[in-house]
Amino acid sequence: MKFALLVLCWIAASVLTLISQILPTPVINDEIKDNGSIRMRSIELERLKRNLRNPRPPETSKETEIRYAEIKDDFESIQKIQSSIVKTYTTGLEINYERIRKLAFEMRKKAIRLDINFFNTDPLLDSSVEAKNKKTRKKTTRDLIIELDKAIGRFVSSPIFKQGKIVSSDVMEKSQNDLYEIVKLCDSLSQVTEN
């Protein structure tokens, strides 16, 4: 009987040893040692900080679709409106300044909405752009149209619009500054053509 109990204990110990070798070890110790998990925690903390700075309630899939459609529409419209401005300025016997002013105002609205939807910013852009605008020297309509065309070219050729590319925050900031420049130039163009 003692021998049977000893054999039974030996079998139980062997089975427990075998089971402990088969079962995975706790991940906690490995995660603490693993630099990748520390990196992942750091990335997650940065994401949380960004969300705290720009609190936006979680979107439903329908809201996301609407926002994406607005971004796409604004991105395309800015380019189409610029073509219309150039065409209005270069064709015809007389320059239709009123049409250029209306087109510049429409482009400005599209650029501000694009900034809000794409860069997730507050619509406080108006006052900062107007303050910067007062400091600029007087330019001709032709000069403003050329500068606007260059700013739009820089903005639409930004790497942030290339599919499958991850971009740095510097590239995002540069693209957003290009969009601010578009808004500023639209304001200047509206003022010049109004006079």
Summary of the structure (lengths in Angstrom):
residues: 195
radius of gyration: 29.9
end to end distance: 111.7
largest distance: 116.9
contacts: 478
relative contact order: 0.10
helix: 79%
strand: 0%
